[in-house]
Amino acid sequence: SNVLHAMMTVAPDAFGLSVRDRVLPVVPLFHANSWSLAFAAPMSGASLVMPGAKLDGPSIYELLRAERVTMTAAVPTVWFALLQ
């Protein structure tokens, strides 16, 4: 199921990941928002940016900016922290 999910993720009518993308999964890889990202990023040649332990708003913003992230996956609480 993870492979099928990853194949859907790289499809043009879904997320359309490509070699030009930089993917930041903010949620854990076992979460539904990032099940396929660990497979889809390398499958498409995209860079996979891992967030590390700091998941506060300023740290996520710095990663988005510094790594030029083009696609990310997170839950609403992460985005609310980023907005604050």
Secondary structure, DSSP 8 states (H G I E B T S, - for coil): -HHHHHHHHHSTTTT---TT-EEEE-S-TTSGGGTTHHHHHHHHT-EE----S--SHHHHHHHHHHTT-SEEE--HHHHHHHH-
